[in-house]
Amino acid sequence: MSLEGYDKLVEEFKYLVEVEKPKVAHEKLVAAALGDRSENADYQAAKEKLRFIDKRLFYLNKMIQNAVVIDPSLHNHEKVSFGSSVTLCNLENDNEERYTLCGVLESEPENNLISIHSPLAKAMLGKEVGDDFKIKLPKEVKEYEIEKIEYINIFSLKKNIRTKKDFAFH
């Protein structure tokens, strides 16, 4: 994953630990003070929120511990690698397509940010400008030629960047 992607995971983890979890724990304490917990909707809701926060923290912690951070700006991108933005020519119809190879958690296929583990990315890795390659899809085989390889910052291409507002549990 890119450094920015890693930083976003850490930012969310810290926010949940330092802001969201203490806030919800306080909500739970206030609700518990109101009396019977078994029929207390506020208490049950806060308990459920804490469960969701703990699950998300567990997931984020695992992703942070297993992250391999790569700075694609340090690569020359003469060959397709992590962080490369690749302009392809679809040899069937001569249409141009551009994809950027990124980490799984950074991918937005709808915006042509594809995971380094996707079949298309795997087919492109290590290729150079002018190389042809084929990719087998469930119903067809597509053939492409690499027209251009460049570096464009992954996060400058993202449309769905999570913010602190998105980290909170409502």
C-alpha positions as CSV (number, residue, x, y, z in Angstrom):
1,M,0.0,0.0,0.0
2,S,1.1,3.6,-0.5
3,L,2.3,5.7,2.4
4,E,-0.9,7.8,2.2
5,G,-3.0,4.7,2.4
6,Y,-1.1,3.5,5.5
7,D,-1.4,6.9,7.1
8,K,-5.2,6.8,6.5
9,L,-5.4,3.4,8.3
10,V,-3.4,4.8,11.2
11,E,-5.5,7.9,11.3
12,E,-8.7,5.9,11.6
13,F,-7.3,3.6,14.2
14,K,-6.1,6.5,16.4
15,Y,-9.5,8.3,15.9
16,L,-11.4,5.3,17.0
17,V,-9.2,4.6,20.0
18,E,-8.8,8.2,21.2
19,V,-12.1,9.8,20.3
20,E,-14.9,7.4,19.3
21,K,-14.4,4.6,21.7
22,P,-14.2,6.8,24.8
23,K,-17.2,8.8,23.7
24,V,-19.3,5.7,23.2
25,A,-18.0,4.2,26.5
26,H,-19.2,7.3,28.2
27,E,-22.6,7.0,26.5
28,K,-22.8,3.5,27.8
29,L,-22.0,4.6,31.4
30,V,-24.6,7.4,31.2
31,A,-27.3,4.9,29.9
32,A,-26.4,2.3,32.5
33,A,-27.0,4.9,35.3
34,L,-30.6,5.2,34.1
35,G,-31.6,1.9,35.5
36,D,-32.6,-1.5,34.1
37,R,-30.1,-2.4,31.4
38,S,-32.1,-5.2,29.9
39,E,-34.8,-2.8,28.6
40,N,-32.6,0.2,28.2
41,A,-32.3,1.0,24.4
42,D,-29.6,3.6,24.9
43,Y,-27.5,1.1,26.8
44,Q,-28.0,-1.6,24.3
45,A,-27.2,0.7,21.4
46,A,-24.0,1.9,23.1
47,K,-23.0,-1.7,23.8
48,E,-23.5,-2.6,20.1
49,K,-21.5,0.5,19.0
50,L,-18.6,-0.6,21.2
51,R,-18.8,-4.0,19.7
52,F,-18.6,-2.6,16.1
53,I,-15.7,-0.3,17.1
54,D,-13.8,-3.2,18.7
55,K,-14.3,-5.3,15.5
56,R,-13.1,-2.4,13.3
57,L,-10.1,-1.8,15.6
58,F,-9.2,-5.4,15.4
59,Y,-9.4,-5.3,11.6
60,L,-7.4,-2.1,11.3
61,N,-4.7,-3.3,13.7
62,K,-4.3,-6.5,11.6
63,M,-4.1,-4.4,8.3
64,I,-1.5,-2.0,9.9
65,Q,0.6,-4.9,11.2
66,N,0.6,-6.7,7.9
67,A,1.0,-3.6,5.7
68,V,3.8,-3.4,3.2
69,V,4.3,0.3,2.5
70,I,5.8,1.2,-0.9
71,D,6.5,4.7,-2.1
72,P,5.8,4.4,-5.8
73,S,7.3,7.9,-6.5
74,L,10.7,6.3,-5.9
75,H,10.3,3.9,-8.9
76,N,11.2,4.9,-12.4
77,H,8.0,3.3,-13.9
78,E,9.8,2.1,-17.1
79,K,8.1,-1.1,-16.4
80,V,4.6,-1.5,-14.9
81,S,4.9,-1.7,-11.1
82,F,3.0,-0.7,-7.9
83,G,1.7,2.8,-8.3
84,S,2.1,2.9,-12.1
85,S,-0.7,4.6,-14.2
86,V,-0.8,2.6,-17.3
87,T,-2.5,3.7,-20.6
88,L,-3.6,0.7,-22.6
89,C,-4.9,0.3,-26.1
90,N,-7.7,-2.3,-26.3
91,L,-6.6,-4.1,-29.5
92,E,-10.1,-5.3,-30.3
93,N,-11.6,-1.8,-30.6
94,D,-8.6,0.6,-30.4
95,N,-10.1,2.3,-27.3
96,E,-7.8,3.8,-24.8
97,E,-8.1,2.7,-21.1
98,R,-6.0,3.9,-18.1
99,Y,-5.5,2.0,-14.9
100,T,-3.5,2.8,-11.8
101,L,-2.1,-0.1,-9.7
102,C,-2.6,0.3,-6.0
103,G,-3.1,-1.6,-2.8
104,V,-6.3,-3.6,-2.1
105,L,-7.6,-1.1,0.5
106,E,-6.9,1.8,-1.8
107,S,-8.6,0.4,-4.9
108,E,-11.6,2.0,-6.5
109,P,-12.3,-0.1,-9.6
110,E,-15.0,2.3,-10.6
111,N,-12.4,5.0,-10.9
112,N,-9.8,2.8,-12.6
113,L,-7.7,2.3,-9.4
114,I,-7.2,-1.4,-9.4
115,S,-5.7,-3.7,-6.8
116,I,-2.2,-5.0,-7.5
117,H,-3.7,-8.4,-7.0
118,S,-6.3,-8.1,-9.7
119,P,-6.0,-10.3,-12.8
120,L,-5.5,-7.2,-15.1
121,A,-2.8,-5.8,-12.8
122,K,-1.0,-9.2,-12.6
123,A,-1.1,-9.4,-16.4
124,M,0.5,-5.9,-16.7
125,L,3.2,-6.2,-14.0
126,G,6.8,-6.0,-15.4
127,K,5.6,-5.1,-18.9
128,E,7.0,-2.1,-20.8
129,V,5.6,0.4,-23.3
130,G,4.9,-1.4,-26.6
131,D,4.3,-4.8,-25.0
132,D,1.2,-6.7,-25.8
133,F,-0.6,-9.0,-23.4
134,K,-3.8,-11.0,-23.1
135,I,-6.1,-11.4,-20.2
136,K,-8.6,-14.3,-20.0
137,L,-12.0,-13.2,-18.7
138,P,-14.9,-15.5,-17.9
139,K,-16.5,-15.1,-21.3
140,E,-13.7,-13.8,-23.5
141,V,-10.0,-13.1,-24.0
142,K,-9.0,-9.4,-24.2
143,E,-5.7,-8.2,-25.8
144,Y,-4.0,-5.0,-24.9
145,E,-1.0,-3.0,-25.8
146,I,0.8,-0.8,-23.3
147,E,1.0,2.7,-24.7
148,K,2.2,4.7,-21.7
149,I,3.5,4.1,-18.1
150,E,3.7,7.0,-15.7
151,Y,3.5,7.8,-12.0
152,I,0.5,9.8,-10.8
153,N,-0.1,9.9,-7.1
154,I,-2.7,7.4,-6.1
155,F,-4.5,9.7,-3.7
156,S,-4.8,12.5,-6.3
157,L,-6.9,10.0,-8.4
158,K,-9.1,8.7,-5.5
159,K,-12.7,9.9,-5.3
160,N,-13.6,8.1,-2.1
161,I,-11.3,9.3,0.6
162,R,-12.6,8.5,4.1
163,T,-12.5,11.3,6.6
164,K,-13.0,11.5,10.4
165,K,-16.8,11.9,9.8
166,D,-16.7,8.5,8.0
167,F,-14.8,6.9,10.9
168,A,-17.5,7.6,13.5
169,F,-20.2,5.1,14.4
170,H,-23.7,6.7,14.4
